[in-house]
């Protein structure tokens, strides 16, 4: 058994240790992080997306969703307008910073260590999810992405494939991508009454478009527990001709399910 599993003190001490190590690493990489912003949009649209701010999540307290909106508004304002030049790296935490009460963040829902909990700044994973989904529709290269090890809620209101999000936890569980192209890209994110909205623009027309699809989705039981698995694939298409260029496997998900799944949805696993 690890020390972090014996007593909460060791768990939180380990977190601070990881944060310190990432802080030192960031000092060496900070010159490559995107920092410049612009208020006017670039001319060419790569991808737009939006996600509902409020949807039923099991038996969770609706107040936490209202708190999440406050947190998302604060975090989105730190990212909105950011430009990623060729060779630069987008780092979620380098832009957002630590979510604290002093900055206006409040208690929201967090997923941690296989459980649904509350914490200051909770809910801003929704912003990382939105960013990741949009980036998958561009030639930007994801260099750090984490996912939740469990599936906490049933699919009420879900519009994207299971497991196509990104988990973030200050500061060592980051979402990062690098601009390995000759284009410059700009991210806009904002909160409306009902949605978290976002768009990625480029300074020149990008020659390719992208289609994301889910394959091999299923629920199954193993050792008395329910699991969910799937694959996320991406097809690259020549925008000028419409011809298929190639496809790639992006993600293979296999997560424990924390809610009841009806028997007819399960497949037998030998």
N, C-alpha and C positions, 0 to 999 in steps of 0.2 A: 504494500500500500504506500502511495506517495505521501510525503509530509503534508501537501496541500489538502489531502483528503482526511487527515487526522483531526485538524482543528482549524477553524476559520482564520485564525491569526496567520497560519502558514500559507493559506490560500491567498489572502490579501497581500501578504509579503511577497509572494511569488508574482502576483500581478504587478506590483510596483517595481520589482526587479526587471520584468519584461518591458515595462514602460521606460525604464531608465536605459536599457540596452537599445531600444528602438530610438530613443531620443539621441543617443550618441551616434547611432548610424545615420539618423536624419541630418545631423550637423555636417556629415561628410557629403551628403547628397543634396543639400538644400539649394545649391546653385542650379540644379537641373529641374527643380520644381516650378511648375507654372504659377505665376503670381500676377501677371498683367490682366487688367479687366478693360472692357469697353462697354459703353451703354447702348450704342447702335449695333444692330444685328449685322453679321456677315450676310452676303447676298444669297448663298446657296444653302438650301435646306437638306440635311442628310437624314434626319429622323425626328419625329415628334411623338410624344407619348404622354398619357395622363393616367393617374390611378386615383381611385376613390379614397377620400379621407376617412369616411365612416362606413364600416361594414361590420356585420355581426361576427364576432370572433369567440365562438363558444359561449361561455358564461362570464366573460370578462366584463369589468366595470366600464360602462359607456363613458364615464368621466375621464378615464385614461385616454380615450380616443380624442376627446376635446383637448386634453393636455398635450397630446401628441401633436396636434395642429400648431400649438404655440411653439413647440420645439422644432417642428419642421420649418416654420416660417423663419426662425432665427438661423437655422443651419443653411437653408436655401439662400438667404441673403449673403452668406459668406462665399457662396459658389457662383451665384448668378453673374453672368457676364465674363467669366474667366476665359482666357484665350490660351490655347495650348499650341505653341509654335513647334516646328519640326525639331525633334530631339528632346523636347521637354516632357516632363512626367507630371501627370495629374495625381495628387495625393489627397484623398478625402480629408484626412485628419490634419494635414498641413494647412488646409484652407479653413476648415470648420473650427479647429482647435478643441480644447477640452470643454465639454458641456458642464457648466457650473451654475449654481443658483445666482451667483453674482452677475452672470451674463444674462440672466432672465429665464434660464431653463427650469422646467418644473418636472414633477414626477410623472413618468409615463411607463408604458409597458416595455419590458425587456425580456429577451429569451436568453437564459444563461444556465449552463450546466444541466441541460435536459429539462428545465423547468421554466414556466412563465412567471416572471417576477416584476417588480416595479423599481424604478431608479430615476434619478435626475437625468433628463435628456432622453428618456425612453421614447422609442418610436421613430427615431431618425434613420433606422435601417430602411424605412420605406423610401427615403431619398437615395440611399445607396442602391436599392433595388431598381429604381427608376433609371438612375445613371447607367447601371450595368446593362440593362435591357437596351437602352439607346446606343451605348457604345458597341454592342454586338452588331448593330446595323451600320457600322462604319469600318474603315480600314485601320482604326486605332488598335493598338496591341495591348491587351490586358496582361499585366505583369504580376498583379497580386489580387486575388479574389478568394474569399472564404465563404462557406455556406453553413447553415445551421445543421447540426447533427441529428435533428429530430423534426417531425412535422406536427406542429401543435394544434392546428385547427382544420376543420373540414373546409371544402372548397366553395363555400358560399360567396359568390361575387368574384371569384378568381377568373381573370381573363388571360393570364400568361401561364405557360407550362409550369408544372410543379418543379421546384428546384432551380428556377432561372433567376434567382435573386442574389444578393450579396450581403453578407453579415459584416458589421463593423463594431469594434469595441476599442475605445481609446487606449493607447494609440498604436498598439502593435498588431491589432487585427484591422488592417487597412484595406481600402479599395484603391488600386492604382492602375493606371494605364499609361502607355508611352506613345507619343506621336512619332512613328517610324516612317512617316510619309513626307512628301514635299509640300503638302498643304498645311495651312493653319486652320485650326478648329476653334469654335466658340460654343460654350454651354450656357443656355439660359434655363433657369428653374424658378418657379414661383408658385404661390399658393392662392387658390380662389376659394369661394364659399364651399365648394363640393369636391374639388380635385387638387392634387399635387400635379403640376404640369411641367413639362420640360421639352427642350428642343436642342439639337446639335446642328450648328451651321458650319460651313466651310467658306474659305475665301475664294475658292475656285470650284468648278464643277468636278465632283468625284466620278471617276469612270466606272465604278462598280456599285451594285446594289446587293442587298443581302436578304435572305429568307431564312427564318428560324423555325424549326419544326421539332416536335416531340415524337419519340419512337419508344417502343418496348415498355409502355407504361403498365404497371400492375401492382396490386397489393398482394402480400403473401404473409403467411404465419410461419414462425420458426421459433422453437423452444418456448412456446407459449406467448410470444410477442408478435405484434403486427408490424410489418415493414412495407415501405413503398419504394419502388424503384422506377427509373426511366432513363432515357438518353436524350440529350439535347444536341441536335445537329444544325449546322449552318451551311447553306448553299450560297455560293458567290456567282453573281450574274453580271455579264457585260451589259452595262446600261445602254450603250449605243445600239447594239445588235439584239439585245434580249436573250442572247445565247447563254446557256449554262456553262460555267467555267470549271468549278470543282466544288466538293463538299468536304466538311470536316466534322469529326465528333468533338464537341466542346466540353460536355459534362456528362458524367455517369453518376446518377444519384442513387443512394440506397440509405434510407433514413427510417428510424423507428417512428411509428405513428402513435400519437398520444390521445387519440379519440377513437370512438367506437366505429368500426367498419362493418357494414352488413355482410353476411356470409356469401351472398351471390357475387360480391365484388372480389372475393379472395380466390387466388389460384393455389393449387397444391404444389409445394416445393419438396422434392425428394432429397 
